[in-house]
């Protein structure tokens, strides 16, 4: 029974890492019109309930009350960070006009929330009895899939959407170096070279991004 509880707790705690990244991804998707506000609202509610359950217990989720002082201390750190993070998600899914500030804060704070939740997961794992390491690894993979999507969306906003790009850490649209470089062969072939029979590209001496 104790091992089963440990597995449930570690699974839900690990899911919190993933949700921290999913919220940042969905906030950007909402602002671009690629996701509904309700999707973000539901993710926020899931994170909030799970955090409370991890601390106080939630029979429906299969979570026992936490009685480890070390884990509770770390979860209180997560709670403090969450209380700073959550209002910005609410600004976005409620359609507030100050979304630039909210998105900037989310993109800055989501990694802090992730880091603190990850520290809590490691404490859970250290105190678990016979819980497979694969469980935490699987949770980490879930988190990474959302983190990659979040970062790709952030880059997409930074390169194309002028208004939304103002809310990103870049503050403006950007040109992606390797993308630009990959276009060079095509751009070179488009040049008018009437007297050239053949050309060979042997590299670039001073490429900097």
C-alpha positions in Angstrom: 0.0 0.0 0.0 2.8 2.4 0.9 4.5 1.7 -2.5 1.3 2.3 -4.3 0.8 5.7 -2.6 4.4 6.6 -3.4 3.9 5.8 -7.0 0.7 8.0 -7.2 2.4 10.9 -5.4 5.5 10.8 -7.6 3.4 10.5 -10.7 1.2 13.6 -9.8 4.2 15.6 -8.6 6.0 14.8 -11.8 3.0 15.9 -13.7 3.2 19.3 -12.0 6.6 19.8 -13.8 4.9 19.1 -17.1 2.0 21.4 -16.3 4.3 24.3 -15.5 5.5 24.1 -19.1 2.1 23.4 -20.6 0.7 26.6 -19.1 3.4 28.7 -20.6 2.9 27.0 -23.9 -0.9 27.4 -23.8 -0.6 31.0 -22.8 1.3 31.7 -26.0 -1.1 29.6 -28.1 -4.1 31.5 -26.6 -2.6 34.9 -27.6 -2.0 33.6 -31.1 -5.5 32.2 -31.5 -4.2 28.6 -31.6 -5.9 27.5 -28.4 -9.0 28.5 -26.4 -8.9 30.2 -23.1 -10.7 27.2 -21.5 -7.8 25.0 -22.3 -5.4 27.2 -20.3 -8.0 27.6 -17.5 -8.3 23.9 -17.1 -4.6 23.4 -16.9 -4.3 26.1 -14.2 -7.1 24.4 -12.2 -5.4 21.0 -12.5 -2.1 22.4 -11.3 -3.8 24.2 -8.4 -5.8 21.2 -7.2 -2.8 18.9 -7.5 -0.6 21.2 -5.5 -3.1 21.4 -2.7 -3.6 17.7 -2.8 0.1 17.0 -2.6 0.2 19.2 0.6 -3.1 18.5 2.3 -4.2 15.2 0.7 -6.9 14.5 -1.9 -8.7 11.2 -1.6 -10.2 11.5 -5.1 -6.7 11.9 -6.6 -5.3 9.1 -4.3 -3.1 11.6 -2.5 -2.4 11.2 1.3 -1.6 14.2 3.4 2.0 15.1 3.3 3.8 14.5 6.7 7.4 15.1 5.7 8.6 18.5 7.0 11.3 18.6 4.3 8.8 18.0 1.5 6.2 20.4 2.9 8.9 23.1 3.1 9.7 22.6 -0.6 6.1 22.5 -1.5 5.5 25.8 0.3 8.2 27.2 -1.9 6.3 25.9 -4.9 3.1 27.4 -3.5 4.8 30.8 -3.1 6.0 30.8 -6.6 2.6 29.6 -7.8 0.9 32.5 -6.1 3.1 34.8 -8.2 2.6 32.9 -11.4 -1.1 32.1 -11.4 -2.4 35.7 -11.7 -0.6 36.1 -15.0 -2.3 33.1 -16.4 -5.6 34.5 -15.3 -4.9 37.8 -17.0 -4.4 35.9 -20.3 -7.4 33.6 -20.2 -9.6 36.4 -19.0 -8.6 38.5 -22.0 -6.9 41.3 -20.0 -5.4 44.1 -22.2 -2.1 43.9 -20.3 -1.3 40.5 -21.8 2.2 41.6 -22.8 3.2 42.1 -19.2 1.5 38.8 -18.3 3.2 36.8 -21.0 6.6 38.3 -20.2 6.2 37.3 -16.6 5.0 33.8 -17.5 8.0 33.2 -19.8 10.3 34.4 -17.1 8.8 32.6 -14.1 7.8 29.2 -15.6 11.4 27.9 -15.3 11.5 28.9 -11.6 8.2 27.1 -10.9 9.6 24.1 -12.8 12.9 24.1 -10.9 11.1 24.2 -7.5 8.7 21.5 -8.4 11.5 19.3 -9.7 13.3 19.7 -6.4 10.1 18.5 -4.6 9.9 15.5 -6.9 13.4 14.5 -6.1 12.6 14.6 -2.4 9.6 12.4 -3.0 11.7 10.0 -4.9 14.4 9.9 -2.3 11.9 8.9 0.4 9.9 6.4 -1.6 9.9 2.7 -1.1 10.6 0.5 -4.1 9.3 3.1 -6.6 10.7 2.4 -10.1 13.1 5.1 -11.3 11.3 4.8 -14.7 8.3 6.6 -13.2 10.2 9.8 -12.5 11.9 9.4 -15.9 8.6 9.1 -17.7 7.4 12.2 -15.9 10.5 14.1 -17.0 9.8 13.1 -20.6 6.3 14.5 -20.3 7.7 17.7 -19.0 10.3 17.9 -21.8 7.7 17.4 -24.5 5.8 20.5 -23.2 9.0 22.5 -22.6 10.1 21.9 -26.2 6.7 22.9 -27.6 6.7 26.0 -25.3 10.2 27.1 -26.6 9.3 26.5 -30.2 6.2 28.6 -29.9 8.2 31.3 -28.2 10.6 31.3 -31.1 7.8 31.4 -33.6 6.2 34.4 -31.9 9.6 36.1 -31.8 10.2 35.7 -35.5 6.8 36.5 -37.0 4.2 38.2 -34.7 5.3 41.8 -34.1 2.8 42.6 -31.4 3.2 39.3 -29.5 7.0 39.4 -29.8 7.0 42.6 -27.7 5.9 40.4 -24.7 8.7 37.8 -25.2 12.1 38.0 -23.5 13.5 39.3 -26.9 11.2 42.4 -26.8 11.0 42.4 -30.6 10.9 40.1 -33.6 14.2 38.3 -34.3 15.9 36.6 -37.2 17.0 33.1 -36.4 20.7 32.6 -37.4 20.7 29.0 -38.6 17.4 29.5 -40.4 18.8 32.4 -42.3 22.0 30.6 -43.0 20.1 27.6 -44.3 18.4 29.9 -46.9 21.7 31.1 -48.3 22.1 28.4 -51.0 18.7 29.2 -52.4 19.3 33.0 -52.2 22.6 32.6 -53.9 21.1 30.5 -56.7 18.5 33.3 -57.2 21.3 35.8 -58.0 21.8 36.8 -61.7 25.1 35.4 -62.7 25.2 35.5 -66.5 28.9 34.8 -66.9 29.2 32.0 -64.3 29.1 28.4 -65.6 29.5 26.8 -62.2 29.9 27.8 -58.6 31.0 26.0 -55.5 30.1 27.0 -52.0 32.9 26.0 -49.6 31.7 27.8 -46.5 31.5 31.1 -44.7 34.5 32.6 -43.0 32.9 35.2 -40.7 29.4 34.0 -39.8 28.2 35.3 -36.5 24.7 35.3 -35.0 
